[in-house]
Amino acid sequence: MMATDLTSSAPRPRRPRRQVWYRDDLARVSIAQLRARFTPQRFRGLSTVQLEHAGHLVEVRIVQQPCPTAHGGTRRWLLCPRCDGRVQTVGCHPELGWACPASKCVGGWKGRTRRKLPGPEDGELAGDPATH
């Protein structure tokens, strides 16, 4: 068995920081929005849709997949222009272009849905027995 020398090892290189995409900063398009925009007959005939935002033009494919549910039928998906993954929504970042929220594509989209609730005035807590 060979002993390893840990004192002379070089520091590990740092991984580059991941780009953070916030949902409210993105122009997003979903299958549901496309379904609402087109007539049912036109929507069923779509195989691609052209998306443009902030100078980024892309043609996104729409695929159908059989849906093994009690209702049967097919489910429609958008194919991400970056990773070719099936997604329900694609978004456009003004600098980086169109992509999906998958971790393998852009590392996910973050939401800003947590809001700070206003606290009680003067540091008193609601229901504090000292104030009654």
C-alpha positions as CSV (number, residue, x, y, z in Angstrom):
1,M,0.0,0.0,0.0
2,M,1.4,3.4,-1.0
3,A,1.2,6.4,1.2
4,T,0.0,9.7,-0.3
5,D,1.5,13.0,0.5
6,L,-1.3,15.5,1.3
7,T,0.9,18.5,2.2
8,S,2.3,19.2,-1.3
9,S,-1.0,18.9,-3.2
10,A,-2.0,21.9,-5.2
11,P,-5.3,23.6,-4.4
12,R,-8.3,22.3,-6.3
13,P,-9.4,24.6,-9.1
14,R,-12.7,26.4,-8.4
15,R,-15.7,25.6,-10.6
16,P,-17.0,28.6,-12.5
17,R,-20.2,30.1,-11.1
18,R,-23.3,29.1,-12.8
19,Q,-25.4,31.7,-14.6
20,V,-28.6,32.3,-12.7
21,W,-31.8,32.8,-14.7
22,Y,-34.8,34.3,-12.9
23,R,-38.2,33.5,-14.4
24,D,-39.5,37.1,-14.2
25,D,-36.5,38.3,-16.3
26,L,-37.2,35.9,-19.2
27,A,-39.6,36.1,-22.1
28,R,-41.2,32.7,-21.9
29,V,-43.4,30.6,-24.3
30,S,-45.3,27.5,-23.2
31,I,-47.4,24.9,-24.9
32,A,-50.4,26.3,-23.1
33,Q,-49.8,29.7,-24.5
34,L,-49.5,28.3,-28.0
35,R,-52.7,26.3,-27.6
36,A,-54.5,29.5,-26.6
37,R,-53.1,31.6,-29.4
38,F,-54.0,29.2,-32.3
39,T,-57.3,27.6,-33.3
40,P,-57.5,23.9,-32.3
41,Q,-57.1,22.8,-36.0
42,R,-54.1,25.0,-36.6
43,F,-52.5,24.0,-33.2
44,R,-52.8,20.3,-34.1
45,G,-51.0,21.0,-37.4
46,L,-48.1,22.8,-35.9
47,S,-44.7,21.1,-36.1
48,T,-42.5,24.1,-35.6
49,V,-42.9,27.6,-34.2
50,Q,-40.6,30.6,-34.8
51,L,-39.8,32.6,-31.7
52,E,-38.1,36.0,-31.6
53,H,-37.1,38.2,-28.7
54,A,-34.3,40.7,-28.1
55,G,-32.7,39.9,-31.4
56,H,-32.7,36.1,-30.8
57,L,-34.6,34.2,-33.5
58,V,-35.0,30.5,-33.2
59,E,-37.3,27.8,-34.7
60,V,-38.5,25.5,-32.0
61,R,-39.8,22.0,-33.0
62,I,-43.1,20.7,-31.5
63,V,-43.3,16.9,-31.1
64,Q,-46.2,14.6,-30.2
65,Q,-45.9,11.7,-27.9
66,P,-48.6,9.1,-27.1
67,C,-50.0,9.6,-23.7
68,P,-50.6,6.3,-21.7
69,T,-53.4,7.7,-19.5
70,A,-57.1,6.7,-19.2
71,H,-58.0,9.4,-21.6
72,G,-55.5,8.3,-24.3
73,G,-54.5,10.7,-27.0
74,T,-51.2,12.5,-27.4
75,R,-49.2,15.1,-25.5
76,R,-47.3,17.9,-27.2
77,W,-43.9,19.0,-26.2
78,L,-41.5,21.8,-27.3
79,L,-37.9,20.7,-28.1
80,C,-35.3,22.9,-26.5
81,P,-33.1,24.6,-29.1
82,R,-30.0,24.1,-26.9
83,C,-30.2,20.6,-25.5
84,D,-33.1,19.0,-27.6
85,G,-34.9,18.0,-24.4
86,R,-38.7,17.8,-24.2
87,V,-40.1,20.7,-22.2
88,Q,-43.4,22.5,-21.7
89,T,-41.8,26.0,-21.6
90,V,-38.8,27.7,-23.2
91,G,-37.4,31.1,-22.2
92,C,-35.2,33.8,-23.8
93,H,-32.6,35.6,-21.8
94,P,-31.6,38.9,-23.5
95,E,-27.9,38.0,-23.6
96,L,-27.8,34.2,-23.8
97,G,-30.8,33.4,-26.1
98,W,-33.5,30.7,-26.0
99,A,-33.2,27.7,-23.6
100,C,-35.2,25.4,-21.3
101,P,-35.1,25.3,-17.5
102,A,-33.5,21.9,-17.4
103,S,-30.4,21.6,-15.2
104,K,-28.4,20.1,-18.1
105,C,-29.2,23.1,-20.3
106,V,-28.9,26.2,-18.2
107,G,-28.9,25.0,-14.6
108,G,-32.6,25.8,-13.9
109,W,-34.6,28.9,-13.5
110,K,-35.1,30.5,-10.1
111,G,-38.2,32.1,-9.0
112,R,-38.6,35.2,-6.9
113,T,-41.9,34.2,-5.3
114,R,-40.8,34.5,-1.6
115,R,-41.9,37.8,-0.3
116,K,-40.8,39.3,3.0
117,L,-43.8,39.7,5.2
118,P,-44.2,42.9,7.1
119,G,-43.3,42.4,10.7
120,P,-45.1,43.7,13.8
121,E,-44.4,47.3,14.8
122,D,-42.2,48.1,17.7
123,G,-40.9,44.5,18.0
124,E,-44.2,43.2,19.6
125,L,-45.4,39.8,18.6
126,A,-49.0,39.1,17.9
127,G,-50.5,37.2,20.9
128,D,-47.6,38.2,23.2
129,P,-48.9,37.9,26.8
130,A,-46.8,40.8,27.9
131,T,-48.8,43.3,25.8
132,H,-52.3,42.2,27.1
